[in-house]
Amino acid sequence: MGDAIHCFPPDIGQGVNSALEDVCVLHEALSQSNDNISQALPLYESLRSKDLKPLIRLAQTAFPWQYNQAPLSRKLWNVNFFLRLLLNRVLPFIFSPPAFLLIQNYQLSYQEIWVKAQRTTKILYALGIILICSFLVWKFS
Ligand SMILES: Cc1cc2nc3c(=O)[nH]c(=O)nc-3n(C[C@H](O)[C@H](O)[C@H](O)COP(=O)(O)OP(=O)(O)OC[C@H]3O[C@@H](n4cnc5c(N)ncnc54)[C@H](O)[C@@H]3O)c2cc1C
């Protein structure tokens, strides 16, 4: 459980939380399989795996530059963070808050957080493409 199976940097402060979730999910799997460990482990894997990839992606993207490892990347990350924060304040039904803030909401699973963050990323890319195309049309017309 915990760091023994998915150790990641402490950037998003989820090491203890995700370790405790592991324990709860294993408990659930053991309950469902009458404490039969050889049935419980595959069940544990199938219940837990849907959150593990999102958790790894969140550790890589939600707040990766807080120790000043790469000043330029940190600046770009800050722009991205405050842009999402601002857009969420103005249009909350379209843009989700930054993933690092969504992580503080204990009612959301890592998978739900990742889906929300990705949805906002796709909208931002679409807006960027529309802006560039509009600029090119304006410039060359
Ligand atoms: C600098 C830093 C900052 C962090 N900040 C945060 C934070 O803000 N929030 C957060 O949620 N997480 C944070 N984490 C991550 C968090 O500490 C870990 O994810 C969490 O402690 C993992 O719990 P665990 O029970 O899986 O492992 P551990 O806490 O490492 O527990 C494993 C235990 O097993 C013992 N052990 C090992 N081998 C044996 C053996 N052979 N026999 C008996 N015992 C053994 C070890 O001594 C240890 O006590 C941080 C980590 C670091 C390094």
The ligand as an SDF file (V2000), in Angstrom:
LIG
                    3D

 53 58  0  0  0  0  0  0  0  0999 V2000
    9.7340   15.6370    1.9640 C   0  0  0  0  0  0  0  0  0  0  0  0
    8.3860   14.9610    1.8880 C   0  0  0  0  0  0  0  0  0  0  0  0
    7.2500   15.7260    2.0800 C   0  0  0  0  0  0  0  0  0  0  0  0
    5.9910   15.1350    2.0120 C   0  0  0  0  0  0  0  0  0  0  0  0
    4.8830   15.8980    2.2030 N   0  0  0  0  0  0  0  0  0  0  0  0
    3.6840   15.3290    2.1920 C   0  0  0  0  0  0  0  0  0  0  0  0
    2.5020   16.0930    2.4630 C   0  0  0  0  0  0  0  0  0  0  0  0
    2.5500   17.2960    2.7030 O   0  0  0  0  0  0  0  0  0  0  0  0
    1.3040   15.4410    2.4300 N   0  0  0  0  0  0  0  0  0  0  0  0
    1.2010   14.1220    2.1520 C   0  0  0  0  0  0  0  0  0  0  0  0
    0.0830   13.5800    2.1490 O   0  0  0  0  0  0  0  0  0  0  0  0
    2.3030   13.3740    1.8890 N   0  0  0  0  0  0  0  0  0  0  0  0
    3.5270   13.9300    1.9200 C   0  0  0  0  0  0  0  0  0  0  0  0
    4.6440   13.1740    1.6490 N   0  0  0  0  0  0  0  0  0  0  0  0
    4.4740   11.7770    1.2510 C   0  0  0  0  0  0  0  0  0  0  0  0
    4.1120   10.9030    2.4440 C   0  0  0  0  0  0  0  0  0  0  0  0
    5.0270   11.1180    3.5090 O   0  0  0  0  0  0  0  0  0  0  0  0
    4.1450    9.4490    2.0030 C   0  0  0  0  0  0  0  0  0  0  0  0
    3.4730    9.3050    0.7790 O   0  0  0  0  0  0  0  0  0  0  0  0
    3.4770    8.5680    3.0460 C   0  0  0  0  0  0  0  0  0  0  0  0
    4.1720    8.6790    4.2670 O   0  0  0  0  0  0  0  0  0  0  0  0
    3.4590    7.1200    2.5600 C   0  0  0  0  0  0  0  0  0  0  0  0
    2.9810    6.3150    3.5910 O   0  0  0  0  0  0  0  0  0  0  0  0
    3.3200    4.7850    3.6020 P   0  0  0  0  0  0  0  0  0  0  0  0
    2.6320    4.2280    4.8010 O   0  0  0  0  0  0  0  0  0  0  0  0
    3.0140    4.1870    2.2770 O   0  0  0  0  0  0  0  0  0  0  0  0
    4.9070    4.6820    3.7470 O   0  0  0  0  0  0  0  0  0  0  0  0
    5.8290    5.1750    4.9730 P   0  0  0  0  0  0  0  0  0  0  0  0
    5.2340    6.3610    5.6710 O   0  0  0  0  0  0  0  0  0  0  0  0
    7.2100    5.3000    4.3840 O   0  0  0  0  0  0  0  0  0  0  0  0
    5.7670    3.9410    5.9700 O   0  0  0  0  0  0  0  0  0  0  0  0
    6.4890    2.7610    5.7180 C   0  0  0  0  0  0  0  0  0  0  0  0
    6.9730    2.2620    7.0810 C   0  0  0  0  0  0  0  0  0  0  0  0
    7.4700    0.9330    6.9290 O   0  0  0  0  0  0  0  0  0  0  0  0
    8.6510    0.8440    7.6980 C   0  0  0  0  0  0  0  0  0  0  0  0
    9.4360   -0.2610    7.1460 N   0  0  0  0  0  0  0  0  0  0  0  0
   10.1410   -0.3010    6.0050 C   0  0  0  0  0  0  0  0  0  0  0  0
   10.7340   -1.4990    5.8520 N   0  0  0  0  0  0  0  0  0  0  0  0
   10.3560   -2.2440    6.8980 C   0  0  0  0  0  0  0  0  0  0  0  0
   10.6400   -3.5710    7.3020 C   0  0  0  0  0  0  0  0  0  0  0  0
   11.3900   -4.3920    6.5680 N   0  0  0  0  0  0  0  0  0  0  0  0
   10.0990   -3.9980    8.4590 N   0  0  0  0  0  0  0  0  0  0  0  0
    9.3150   -3.1940    9.2070 C   0  0  0  0  0  0  0  0  0  0  0  0
    9.0220   -1.9370    8.8830 N   0  0  0  0  0  0  0  0  0  0  0  0
    9.5350   -1.4520    7.7320 C   0  0  0  0  0  0  0  0  0  0  0  0
    9.3230    2.1860    7.5800 C   0  0  0  0  0  0  0  0  0  0  0  0
   10.2150    2.4180    8.6470 O   0  0  0  0  0  0  0  0  0  0  0  0
    8.1130    3.1140    7.6570 C   0  0  0  0  0  0  0  0  0  0  0  0
    7.7820    3.4830    8.9750 O   0  0  0  0  0  0  0  0  0  0  0  0
    5.8950   13.7480    1.7280 C   0  0  0  0  0  0  0  0  0  0  0  0
    7.0580   12.9800    1.5260 C   0  0  0  0  0  0  0  0  0  0  0  0
    8.2840   13.5860    1.6040 C   0  0  0  0  0  0  0  0  0  0  0  0
    9.5080   12.7240    1.4240 C   0  0  0  0  0  0  0  0  0  0  0  0
  1  2  1  0
  2  3  1  0
  2 52  2  0
  3  4  2  0
  4  5  1  0
  4 50  1  0
  5  6  2  0
  6  7  1  0
  6 13  1  0
  7  8  2  0
  7  9  1  0
  9 10  1  0
 10 11  2  0
 10 12  1  0
 12 13  2  0
 13 14  1  0
 14 15  1  0
 14 50  1  0
 15 16  1  0
 16 17  1  0
 16 18  1  0
 18 19  1  0
 18 20  1  0
 20 21  1  0
 20 22  1  0
 22 23  1  0
 23 24  1  0
 24 25  2  0
 24 26  1  0
 24 27  1  0
 27 28  1  0
 28 29  2  0
 28 30  1  0
 28 31  1  0
 31 32  1  0
 32 33  1  0
 33 34  1  0
 33 48  1  0
 34 35  1  0
 35 36  1  0
 35 46  1  0
 36 37  1  0
 36 45  1  0
 37 38  2  0
 38 39  1  0
 39 40  1  0
 39 45  2  0
 40 41  1  0
 40 42  2  0
 42 43  1  0
 43 44  2  0
 44 45  1  0
 46 47  1  0
 46 48  1  0
 48 49  1  0
 50 51  2  0
 51 52  1  0
 52 53  1  0
M  END
$$$$
